[in-house]
Amino acid sequence: MKRELLIATTNAGKVTEIMAFLEHSPFTFLTLNDLPKPIPAPVEDTGTIIGNAILKAEYYAQKTGHLTLADDAGLFIDALGGWPGVDTALIADTTEARIALVLEKMKDVPTTERTA
């Protein structure tokens, strides 16, 4: 019998990517959307991608009793000293607003130097 693995995200793209990577593993996959009731997200305040991923995995494992896999991501823009980095999701309320803010900050950065 396969063991259940909770993929601690509601991001369908991330779920697809993780499940493809682990397709031959001995797990049946669940996501946060599969849980019987929603669990409030933890405050991601460790200051690092790795720290936030560990925090989320431990948090959801404790809340659900499931073996849990979590990740974290951010956009680290070289010309802006790594900004917004681990705080990418917090710089604006929507994806569109985040993009607009990044583009505004990058307006004077030549295209050849727009690396992340």
Secondary structure as GFF3:
##gff-version 3
##sequence-region A 1 116
A	DSSP	beta_strand	3	7	.	.	.	ID=ss1
A	DSSP	alpha_helix	12	21	.	.	.	ID=ss2
A	DSSP	beta_strand	27	31	.	.	.	ID=ss3
A	DSSP	three_ten_helix	32	34	.	.	.	ID=ss4
A	DSSP	alpha_helix	49	64	.	.	.	ID=ss5
A	DSSP	beta_strand	67	69	.	.	.	ID=ss6
A	DSSP	beta_strand	75	76	.	.	.	ID=ss7
A	DSSP	three_ten_helix	78	80	.	.	.	ID=ss8
A	DSSP	beta_strand	84	85	.	.	.	ID=ss9
A	DSSP	three_ten_helix	88	90	.	.	.	ID=ss10
A	DSSP	alpha_helix	95	105	.	.	.	ID=ss11
A	DSSP	three_ten_helix	111	113	.	.	.	ID=ss12
###
